[in-house]
Amino acid sequence: MNPAFHRCLVIALCAGPLLAGCSQQGGASAPAAAQRQVQARNADAARNLDTYRQLLRIHNDQMAVSIGQEIVSQFPGSDAAKEVQKTLPAIERRYRENSEKARLAALWEYQVSPMAGGTQSTAAIYNSHPSGNDRVQLVLRRHSSWGQSVFLYGNKPGFVCRRVCRIATTVDGKPVQVKAFAPPTGEPALMLVNDKAFLAMLPKAKKIAMDVTLADGEKKLTLVYEVGGFDPSRWLPVPRHGKKK
């Protein structure tokens, strides 16, 4: 037998058991590593689930929705995801509704302050659309001398309105009759003629659209007010004295 071939054969025979041993060892470590990964994921899911439960207990819907969605997306099919999915849709719905209520409420500003020798209480909201420079306040006012009024207040030179004008208005998509006049004192405002009727429908309204024409260039606008967050209890009464002008 060729001596070189004999040496190669001996080396191959010796190396065989070593390779087999390495193969067996590697095969044994792969399942162990996979098991450790599963255990780590289960531990992460359990920790997140515990956080989710605590957030539900303290009614922190914002964080509960965030953690709940993370559990469902990162650990699909897990026991944690299955538990979260039983409550998450209702929490998401409640969070959306409460967030929208808070947004609408924040659109209103309420103030009581001295005004022209008396006291006035106002509730005011800017139009949501259009945005930019064409912002016009819708103002509810109670004044100790002038009484109650509702008006639009914009920028000078104000609005196009000769004597008494009609403002094409819709309340939640339904047309309503609104008449107004420009104050003789020259303020950039439109005073609503029948403020009582307007105030009567306001607490149930969600969106009011009013068509006006600006005196500057006779620009026509549809002012949209999201009034659903109006809180009548925050528009405070003021003591009356004197006669309404």
C-alpha positions in Angstrom: 0.0 0.0 0.0 1.2 3.5 -0.8 2.6 5.0 2.4 1.1 8.4 1.6 -2.3 6.9 1.0 -2.0 5.0 4.3 -1.3 8.2 6.2 -4.3 9.9 4.6 -6.6 7.0 5.4 -5.5 7.0 9.1 -6.1 10.8 9.3 -9.6 10.4 7.8 -10.5 7.5 10.1 -9.3 9.6 13.1 -11.1 12.6 12.0 -14.4 10.8 11.5 -15.4 10.3 15.1 -14.4 14.0 15.8 -16.7 15.2 13.1 -19.5 13.0 14.2 -19.1 14.3 17.7 -19.2 17.9 16.6 -22.3 17.2 14.5 -24.0 15.6 17.4 -23.1 18.5 19.7 -24.2 21.1 17.2 -27.5 19.3 16.7 -28.1 19.3 20.4 -27.5 23.0 20.8 -29.9 24.2 18.1 -33.1 23.0 19.9 -31.8 24.5 23.1 -31.2 27.9 21.5 -34.6 27.8 20.0 -36.2 26.9 23.3 -34.4 29.8 25.0 -35.7 32.2 22.3 -39.3 31.0 22.9 -38.9 31.4 26.7 -37.5 34.9 26.2 -40.4 35.9 24.0 -42.9 34.4 26.4 -41.3 36.3 29.2 -41.4 39.6 27.2 -45.1 38.9 26.4 -45.9 38.2 30.0 -44.2 41.5 31.2 -46.1 43.5 28.6 -49.3 41.8 29.5 -48.8 42.7 33.2 -48.2 46.3 32.2 -51.3 46.2 30.0 -53.4 44.9 33.0 -52.0 47.6 35.3 -52.9 50.4 32.7 -56.4 49.1 32.5 -56.7 49.2 36.3 -55.7 52.9 36.4 -57.8 53.7 33.3 -54.9 55.0 31.3 -56.5 54.2 27.9 -53.8 56.0 25.8 -50.9 53.8 27.1 -53.1 50.7 27.3 -53.9 51.0 23.6 -50.3 51.5 22.7 -49.1 48.5 24.8 -52.0 46.3 23.7 -51.4 46.9 20.0 -47.7 46.2 20.6 -48.5 42.8 22.2 -50.9 41.8 19.4 -48.4 42.7 16.7 -45.2 41.4 18.3 -46.6 38.2 19.9 -49.3 37.0 17.5 -51.1 33.8 18.6 -49.6 34.0 22.1 -51.8 33.6 25.2 -51.0 37.3 26.0 -52.2 38.4 22.6 -55.4 36.4 23.0 -56.1 37.9 26.3 -55.5 41.5 25.0 -57.7 41.0 22.0 -60.7 40.4 24.4 -60.6 43.9 25.7 -58.5 46.0 23.3 -61.2 46.9 20.7 -63.4 48.4 23.4 -60.5 50.3 24.9 -59.5 51.7 21.5 -63.1 52.8 20.8 -63.4 54.5 24.2 -60.0 56.2 23.7 -61.0 57.5 20.3 -64.3 58.9 21.6 -62.8 60.6 24.6 -59.9 62.0 22.6 -62.5 63.5 20.1 -64.5 65.0 23.0 -61.4 66.6 24.5 -60.4 68.0 21.1 -63.8 69.6 20.5 -64.0 71.0 24.1 -60.6 72.6 23.6 -61.8 74.6 20.6 -64.0 76.8 22.9 -62.7 79.6 25.1 -64.7 81.0 28.0 -64.0 84.3 29.7 -65.5 86.7 32.2 -64.0 90.2 32.1 -64.8 93.9 32.5 -66.1 95.5 29.3 -67.2 99.1 28.5 -68.3 100.0 32.1 -69.9 96.6 32.7 -69.0 92.9 32.8 -69.2 90.5 30.0 -69.2 86.7 29.8 -68.1 85.1 26.5 -67.9 81.7 24.9 -66.0 81.9 21.6 -64.8 79.5 18.9 -62.8 79.9 15.7 -63.8 78.3 12.5 -62.0 75.0 11.8 -62.2 75.6 8.0 -60.9 77.4 6.2 -57.6 77.7 8.0 -54.9 80.3 7.6 -55.6 84.0 7.8 -59.4 83.7 7.3 -60.2 83.0 10.9 -63.5 84.3 12.2 -64.7 83.9 15.8 -68.2 82.9 16.6 -68.9 84.7 19.9 -71.7 84.2 22.5 -71.8 87.2 24.8 -73.7 88.2 27.9 -73.1 91.8 29.0 -74.4 93.3 32.2 -75.7 96.4 30.3 -76.1 95.3 26.7 -77.7 91.9 27.4 -77.3 88.7 25.3 -75.9 88.5 21.7 -74.4 86.2 19.2 -72.0 87.5 16.5 -69.2 86.7 14.1 -66.1 88.7 14.7 -63.3 88.9 12.0 -60.7 91.2 10.7 -61.1 94.8 9.4 -62.7 95.9 7.2 -65.3 93.3 8.1 -68.1 91.8 6.1 -70.4 92.7 3.2 -73.8 93.1 4.8 -76.2 95.9 3.8 -78.9 96.6 6.4 -80.1 93.1 7.3 -78.6 90.3 5.4 -79.2 86.6 5.2 -76.4 84.2 6.1 -76.7 80.8 4.3 -76.3 78.4 7.2 -76.5 74.7 7.7 -76.5 72.9 11.1 -75.3 69.3 10.7 -76.2 69.4 7.0 -79.7 70.9 7.5 -80.4 74.5 6.3 -81.5 77.0 8.9 -82.6 80.7 8.5 -80.0 83.1 10.0 -80.2 86.9 9.6 -77.6 89.4 10.6 -76.6 93.0 10.5 -73.3 94.9 10.7 -72.9 97.0 13.8 -73.2 100.8 13.1 -70.1 101.4 15.2 -67.9 99.9 12.5 -66.6 96.8 14.2 -65.7 93.9 11.8 -68.7 91.9 13.0 -72.0 90.4 12.0 -74.6 90.5 14.7 -77.2 87.7 14.5 -80.8 89.0 14.7 -82.4 86.0 16.4 -79.7 85.0 19.0 -82.3 83.1 21.1 -83.1 80.6 18.3 -79.4 80.1 17.5 -78.6 79.4 21.2 -81.5 77.0 21.5 -80.2 74.7 18.8 -76.5 75.1 19.7 -76.2 72.5 22.5 -77.4 69.7 20.2 -75.4 70.8 17.1 -72.1 69.3 16.0 -71.1 71.3 13.0 -72.3 74.7 11.8 -71.4 76.1 8.3 -72.0 79.7 7.5 -71.5 81.5 4.2 -70.1 85.0 4.5 -68.6 87.6 2.2 -65.5 89.6 3.4 -65.5 93.3 2.6 -61.8 93.0 1.6 -62.1 92.0 -2.1 -65.6 90.6 -1.5 -64.1 87.2 -0.9 -66.7 84.5 -0.2 -66.1 82.0 2.5 -67.9 79.0 4.1 -67.0 79.1 7.7 -67.2 75.7 9.4 -67.5 75.6 13.2 -67.1 72.3 15.1 -69.3 73.3 18.0 -69.9 69.8 19.5 -67.7 70.6 22.6 -69.8 73.6 23.7 -70.4 73.5 27.5 -73.3 75.8 28.5 -72.3 75.5 32.2 -69.0 77.3 31.4 -70.7 80.3 29.7 -71.5 82.1 33.0 -74.4 84.5 33.6 -73.6 88.1 34.7 -75.7 90.4 36.8 -77.9 92.6 34.7 -78.1 96.4 35.1 -79.4 99.1 32.9 -81.2 98.6 29.6 -80.1 96.7 26.5 -79.0 99.2 23.8 
